[in-house]
Amino acid sequence: MMPQDPAAVAEDMAAAWNARDLAAFLSFLTEDVEWDDPAMTEPAKGRDAVKRFSEAVLQAFPDFRYEIRHPICVAPDGSRCAVPWTITGTHLGRLDPPGFAPTGRQAVFEGVDLLDFRGAQVCRITTLFNVVVPAEQLLGWQLRPQPGTLRERALVWTQRLRAAWLRAVK
């Protein structure tokens, strides 16, 4: 059975997440759900792993907010939907794993979640976003070097050395 309205499921999931109701959030997921997110050290497999990741995010970002940017795009057969979002959060707690200390800085960034359904539940979440944007905001460092700077030249020089080494050991 396919969900009657995958967009409504996505809306309800977001509401549960923002209410910090992890039991309700997890109820939308299959037992063997897989969530692949660039913020994870590895994909979360199963509800327990998703719960641990969710708890870690909420501990590190107590004001975390997931806002859907409409429209939600639903596949004609209802088996998948794409949910564009904006996330905001202030890094006030330790993020485990990997153990990042709180910075007190706020991140605001956009991305999209692809939700795959099995029956009426989500069996896979693929989260896509540019990790550089929140990393720069939280660290207070510009990770992308400006063209023509010494930093850019050093990065190019390092890449060329690494490329030569990779060709040599081939």
Residue frames relative to the residue before (quaternion, step in Angstrom):
aa qw qx qy qz dx dy dz
M 1.0000 0.0000 0.0000 0.0000 0.00 0.00 0.00
M 0.2893 -0.7468 0.5771 0.1598 3.56 -0.83 0.99
P 0.5741 -0.5806 0.4233 0.3926 3.59 -1.08 0.57
Q 0.5681 -0.5988 0.4374 0.3569 3.55 -1.10 0.69
D 0.8077 -0.0107 0.0581 0.5867 3.55 0.92 -0.88
P 0.2780 -0.7930 0.5179 0.1601 3.62 -0.07 1.25
A 0.6092 0.5483 -0.3593 0.4462 3.61 1.06 -0.64
A 0.6453 0.5060 -0.3215 0.4734 3.60 1.02 -0.75
V 0.6097 0.5282 -0.3496 0.4765 3.60 1.06 -0.71
A 0.6498 0.5109 -0.3186 0.4639 3.61 0.91 -0.88
E 0.6455 0.5141 -0.3149 0.4689 3.60 0.96 -0.83
D 0.6761 0.4882 -0.2926 0.4679 3.58 0.93 -0.89
M 0.6173 0.5327 -0.3408 0.4679 3.59 1.05 -0.71
A 0.6576 0.5054 -0.3066 0.4670 3.58 0.93 -0.90
A 0.6429 0.5194 -0.3234 0.4608 3.59 0.97 -0.81
A 0.6528 0.4999 -0.3142 0.4746 3.60 0.96 -0.84
W 0.6380 0.5278 -0.3223 0.4588 3.59 0.96 -0.88
N 0.7097 0.4614 -0.2639 0.4623 3.59 0.80 -1.00
A 0.6551 0.4806 -0.3027 0.4983 3.61 1.21 -0.49
R 0.4051 -0.7223 0.4528 0.3303 3.59 1.33 -0.11
D 0.4336 0.6727 -0.4677 0.3751 3.56 1.19 0.61
L 0.1295 -0.8431 0.5189 0.0555 3.54 0.31 1.29
A 0.5827 0.5660 -0.3858 0.4374 3.62 1.06 -0.57
A 0.6692 0.4731 -0.2977 0.4896 3.59 0.94 -0.86
F 0.6273 0.5379 -0.3356 0.4522 3.59 0.96 -0.88
L 0.7015 0.4764 -0.2718 0.4550 3.59 0.83 -1.00
S 0.5935 0.5947 -0.3664 0.3998 3.60 1.11 -0.56
F 0.6245 0.5340 -0.3387 0.4584 3.59 1.21 -0.36
L 0.6798 0.5085 -0.2594 0.4604 3.59 1.29 -0.34
T 0.4991 -0.6064 0.5179 0.3392 3.56 -1.19 0.58
E 0.6491 -0.5189 0.3811 0.4051 3.60 -1.21 0.43
D 0.7665 0.3487 -0.1778 0.5092 3.59 1.02 -0.83
V 0.1747 0.8195 -0.5255 0.1474 3.58 1.18 0.55
E 0.1327 -0.7501 0.6393 0.1050 3.55 -1.22 0.57
W 0.0767 -0.7859 0.6136 0.0022 3.56 -0.88 1.04
D 0.0719 -0.7885 0.6108 -0.0085 3.54 -0.63 1.19
D 0.0823 0.7914 -0.5863 0.1520 3.54 -0.53 1.28
P 0.5125 -0.6648 0.4356 0.3249 3.63 -0.84 0.87
A 0.6224 0.5464 -0.3473 0.4398 3.63 1.19 -0.39
M 0.6187 0.5422 -0.3388 0.4566 3.59 1.27 -0.24
T 0.5084 -0.6284 0.4864 0.3318 3.56 -1.15 0.59
E 0.7538 -0.0698 0.0255 0.6529 3.57 1.29 -0.49
P 0.6447 -0.5236 0.3531 0.4306 3.61 -1.10 0.44
A 0.4081 -0.6707 0.5627 0.2587 3.55 -1.15 0.71
K 0.0783 -0.7994 0.5956 0.0100 3.57 -0.79 1.05
G 0.7947 0.2033 -0.2062 0.5335 3.52 -0.56 1.24
R 0.6570 -0.5446 0.3607 0.3764 3.54 -1.22 0.58
D 0.6367 0.5401 -0.3468 0.4274 3.61 0.95 -0.78
A 0.6652 0.4887 -0.3037 0.4759 3.59 0.96 -0.84
V 0.6286 0.5159 -0.3304 0.4791 3.59 1.04 -0.75
K 0.6358 0.5235 -0.3271 0.4634 3.58 0.99 -0.80
R 0.6553 0.5085 -0.3184 0.4589 3.62 0.88 -0.88
F 0.6543 0.4968 -0.3155 0.4750 3.60 0.94 -0.85
S 0.6569 0.5174 -0.3095 0.4527 3.59 0.89 -0.92
E 0.6521 0.5072 -0.3083 0.4716 3.59 0.95 -0.87
A 0.6461 0.5210 -0.3196 0.4571 3.60 0.99 -0.82
V 0.6465 0.5106 -0.3190 0.4686 3.59 0.98 -0.84
L 0.7008 0.4703 -0.2787 0.4584 3.58 0.85 -0.95
Q 0.6095 0.5253 -0.3527 0.4776 3.60 1.14 -0.52
A 0.7079 0.4584 -0.2581 0.4713 3.58 0.91 -0.92
F 0.7869 0.1769 -0.0639 0.5877 3.58 1.08 -0.79
P 0.1366 -0.8515 0.4985 0.0885 3.62 0.38 1.17
D 0.7175 0.3912 -0.2536 0.5176 3.61 1.17 -0.44
F 0.2093 0.8125 -0.5135 0.1796 3.60 1.27 0.41
R 0.0043 0.7905 -0.6106 0.0478 3.55 -0.95 0.96
Y 0.1566 -0.7667 0.6214 0.0393 3.56 -0.95 1.03
E 0.0049 -0.8142 0.5786 -0.0474 3.57 -0.37 1.26
I 0.3558 -0.7288 0.5473 0.2067 3.57 -0.78 1.03
R 0.1916 -0.7346 0.6415 0.1101 3.54 -1.05 0.92
H 0.2892 -0.7985 0.5054 0.1529 3.57 -0.29 1.21
P 0.5832 -0.0885 -0.7938 -0.1479 1.55 -2.33 0.83
I 0.4155 -0.6127 0.5974 0.3083 3.52 -1.34 0.38
C 0.2447 -0.7864 0.5549 0.1171 3.57 -0.74 1.06
V 0.1232 -0.8115 0.5710 0.0144 3.57 -0.67 1.15
A 0.4856 -0.6473 0.5062 0.2983 3.57 -0.98 0.90
P 0.6251 -0.5779 0.3634 0.3784 3.62 -1.02 0.71
D 0.7266 0.4094 -0.2556 0.4890 3.61 1.02 -0.69
G 0.5115 -0.6886 0.3933 0.3309 3.62 1.27 0.07
S 0.4956 0.6954 -0.4078 0.3233 3.58 1.25 0.12
R 0.7945 0.1350 -0.0470 0.5902 3.58 1.24 -0.33
C 0.0097 0.7792 -0.6253 -0.0418 3.53 -1.24 0.48
A 0.3070 -0.7152 0.6001 0.1848 3.53 -1.28 0.53
V 0.1142 -0.8096 0.5757 -0.0001 3.53 -0.73 1.18
P 0.1863 -0.7799 0.5861 0.1170 3.62 -0.34 1.16
W 0.0271 -0.8280 0.5585 -0.0426 3.56 -0.93 0.88
T 0.2133 -0.6856 0.6675 0.1970 3.47 -1.49 0.15
I 0.1430 -0.7744 0.6130 0.0640 3.55 -0.91 0.99
T 0.0299 -0.7535 0.6563 0.0274 3.52 -1.14 0.78
G 0.2171 0.7681 -0.5870 0.1356 3.54 -1.14 0.64
T 0.2919 -0.7301 0.5933 0.1724 3.52 -1.20 0.67
H 0.3907 -0.7450 0.5018 0.2013 3.55 -0.76 1.12
L 0.0941 0.8391 -0.5201 0.1284 3.56 0.07 1.35
G 0.7612 0.2807 -0.1729 0.5584 3.59 1.25 -0.18
R 0.6487 -0.5110 0.3962 0.4013 3.54 -1.31 0.35
L 0.2491 -0.7607 0.5831 0.1390 3.59 -1.00 0.85
D 0.0328 0.7985 -0.5936 0.0946 3.55 -0.46 1.32
P 0.5418 -0.3589 -0.7502 0.1215 1.54 -1.50 1.96
P 0.6466 -0.0080 -0.7367 -0.1979 1.70 -2.42 0.48
G 0.6874 -0.4793 0.3003 0.4556 3.62 1.21 -0.04
F 0.2804 0.7815 -0.5132 0.2175 3.59 1.19 0.48
A 0.4052 -0.7020 0.5375 0.2326 3.56 -0.93 0.96
P 0.5782 -0.5948 0.4219 0.3659 3.60 -1.11 0.60
T 0.2857 -0.7698 0.5528 0.1417 3.56 -1.05 0.82
G 0.3853 -0.7216 0.4831 0.3123 3.58 1.18 -0.50
R 0.5739 0.5957 -0.3689 0.4238 3.57 1.31 0.06
Q 0.3917 -0.7102 0.5388 0.2277 3.55 -1.21 0.60
A 0.1673 -0.7458 0.6361 0.1053 3.52 -1.20 0.70
V 0.0143 -0.7439 0.6681 -0.0042 3.53 -1.16 0.80
F 0.2216 0.7820 -0.5522 0.1856 3.58 -0.56 1.12
E 0.3729 -0.7357 0.5363 0.1792 3.52 -1.30 0.48
G 0.1026 0.7767 -0.6180 0.0658 3.51 -1.25 0.53
V 0.3538 -0.7009 0.5671 0.2488 3.52 -1.29 -0.41
D 0.2140 -0.7305 0.6323 0.1440 3.54 -1.18 0.70
L 0.1975 -0.7286 0.6441 0.1236 3.53 -1.03 0.88
L 0.1161 -0.7986 0.5900 0.0248 3.56 -0.65 1.16
D 0.1373 -0.7682 0.6224 0.0600 3.55 -0.81 1.07
F 0.2430 -0.7934 0.5492 0.0996 3.56 -0.90 0.99
R 0.0673 -0.7018 0.7050 0.0771 3.48 -1.32 0.62
G 0.7862 -0.0132 -0.0483 0.6159 3.51 -0.35 1.22
A 0.7755 -0.3218 0.2510 0.4817 3.56 -0.93 -0.91
Q 0.6772 0.4836 -0.2883 0.4738 3.60 1.28 0.07
V 0.5252 -0.6103 0.4966 0.3242 3.53 -1.31 0.47
C 0.1589 -0.8065 0.5655 0.0678 3.59 -0.78 1.06
R 0.7913 0.0889 -0.0619 0.6017 3.60 1.21 -0.30
I 0.0787 -0.7450 0.6609 0.0438 3.53 -1.15 0.84
T 0.0604 -0.7590 0.6479 0.0212 3.54 -0.87 1.01
T 0.1364 -0.7992 0.5842 0.0368 3.56 -0.54 1.21
L 0.0684 -0.8039 0.5906 -0.0149 3.55 -0.84 1.06
F 0.2882 0.7214 -0.6005 0.1895 3.56 -0.91 1.00
N 0.5417 -0.5950 0.4841 0.3438 3.53 -1.30 0.39
V 0.3237 -0.7945 0.4813 0.1797 3.60 -0.27 1.25
V 0.5572 0.6211 -0.3952 0.3842 3.60 1.15 -0.45
V 0.6233 0.5750 -0.3489 0.3988 3.60 0.97 -0.82
P 0.7386 0.3679 -0.2714 0.4955 3.67 0.61 -0.92
A 0.5903 0.5701 -0.3792 0.4274 3.61 1.06 -0.62
E 0.6629 0.4909 -0.3070 0.4747 3.59 0.91 -0.86
Q 0.6610 0.5090 -0.3132 0.4537 3.59 0.95 -0.84
L 0.7174 0.4538 -0.2606 0.4599 3.58 0.88 -0.93
L 0.7109 0.4457 -0.2607 0.4776 3.59 1.02 -0.74
G 0.3246 -0.7437 0.5139 0.2783 3.55 1.12 -0.66
W 0.5842 0.5268 -0.3715 0.4932 3.56 1.24 0.54
Q 0.3636 -0.6747 0.5871 0.2607 3.51 -1.17 0.59
L 0.2532 -0.8044 0.5244 0.1173 3.57 -0.46 1.22
R 0.6801 0.4351 -0.2817 0.5184 3.57 1.13 -0.58
P 0.3501 -0.7628 0.4971 0.2200 3.61 -0.52 1.10
Q 0.4921 -0.6436 0.5048 0.2980 3.53 -1.14 0.71
P 0.5594 -0.6165 0.4287 0.3511 3.63 -0.97 0.80
G 0.8258 0.2612 -0.2047 0.4560 3.54 -1.07 0.87
T 0.5646 0.6102 -0.3948 0.3910 3.61 1.23 -0.07
L 0.6595 -0.4836 0.3966 0.4169 3.53 -1.31 0.30
R 0.6245 0.5494 -0.3318 0.4450 3.57 1.00 -0.76
E 0.6496 0.4966 -0.3186 0.4794 3.58 0.98 -0.81
R 0.6568 0.5082 -0.3169 0.4581 3.60 0.90 -0.87
A 0.6432 0.5148 -0.3209 0.4672 3.60 1.00 -0.80
L 0.6401 0.5181 -0.3193 0.4690 3.57 1.00 -0.80
V 0.6544 0.4997 -0.3108 0.4748 3.61 0.94 -0.87
W 0.6477 0.5180 -0.3187 0.4589 3.58 0.93 -0.88
T 0.6530 0.5076 -0.3039 0.4729 3.58 0.97 -0.88
Q 0.6541 0.5060 -0.3188 0.4631 3.60 0.92 -0.84
R 0.6549 0.5147 -0.3200 0.4514 3.60 0.93 -0.83
L 0.6302 0.5166 -0.3313 0.4757 3.59 1.03 -0.76
R 0.6686 0.4971 -0.2943 0.4683 3.56 0.91 -0.93
A 0.6437 0.5155 -0.3245 0.4633 3.62 0.96 -0.81
A 0.6438 0.5093 -0.3220 0.4717 3.60 0.97 -0.84
W 0.6523 0.5090 -0.3147 0.4652 3.58 0.96 -0.85
L 0.6569 0.5081 -0.3129 0.4609 3.61 0.93 -0.84
R 0.6437 0.5007 -0.3257 0.4784 3.60 1.02 -0.73
A 0.6666 0.5240 -0.3019 0.4357 3.59 0.99 -0.81
V 0.7344 0.4104 -0.2378 0.4856 3.61 0.99 -0.72
K 0.4027 0.7531 -0.4354 0.2848 3.58 1.29 -0.03
